Amino acid sequence: MAAIKAIVFDAYGTLFDVHTVVEKCEKYFPTKGRMISEIWRQKQLEYTWLRSLMGRYEDFWRVTEDALTFALKQLGLETTMDVRTDILHTYLSLKPYREVPDLLKQLSRAYTLAILSNGSPNMLHAVIQNAELSDCFSYVISVDERKTFKPSMEVYQLAPAKLGIPKEETLFVSSNSWDAAGAKVFGFQVCWLNRFHQTFDELDSRPDFIVNDLEELADHLT
């Protein structure tokens, strides 16, 4: 296996906790926050896959808004545009997982770091800046350049093209097993970041190794 020169991270669910939104949802809909968040996230992912298959791309901000609208309708929760917008904007300030800031700074001293995400450019730059992580990444790459979503092979190709580092010398890290599977099919070395002890998808592709957080990733690399 080739030596790793670059580490490319997924963003949502990998570095940033998508369920940060629960608190804001609870503000408007007490006791419903977790349900809203879980339906919202599932539909957000489903809509990326469906839009890719249908060839009807919209950027991730629109997809995220549509998924929130669905979640509220599904739960029979009526609201105003202002409330929906306030909840939606939580995505611009999602919290990084506890170990992420320190470990990214550590890893950035030894590797070229990048993000490759479904997020739109404005969403990614906002969440990274709000978490004060801008200095950690040499590249922030959005699928918006290809107008389709992961796990399209066209999207993964953006990373070696931007970084100038062969895919065989690049480690891709994602908490989403379907994303890790897609990255492995593309030809990256792959780490599945399994924070919540889930089961890997049956997609005829396996990660090279599995960790529970970035601390374990750093230990594995050293």
HULINQUI-V661722 format. One record per run of one state. SS is the DSSP state (a for helix, b for strand, c for the rest). FROM is the first residue (numbers start at 1). LEN is the number of residues. If there is no record, write none. Layout:
BEGIN
ss=<SS,SS>
from=<FROM,FROM>
len=<LEN,LEN>
END
This chain:
BEGIN
ss=<c,b,c,b,c,b,c,a,c,a,c,a,c,a,c,b,c,a,c,b,c,a,c,a,c,b,a,c,a,c,a,b,c,a,c,b,c,b,c,a,c>
from=<1,6,10,12,13,16,17,18,29,33,55,60,75,81,94,96,97,100,109,112,118,121,131,134,137,139,143,146,153,164,167,170,175,177,187,189,194,209,212,214,222>
len=<5,4,2,1,3,1,1,11,4,22,5,15,6,13,2,1,3,9,3,6,3,10,3,3,2,4,3,7,11,3,3,5,2,10,2,5,15,3,2,8,1>
END
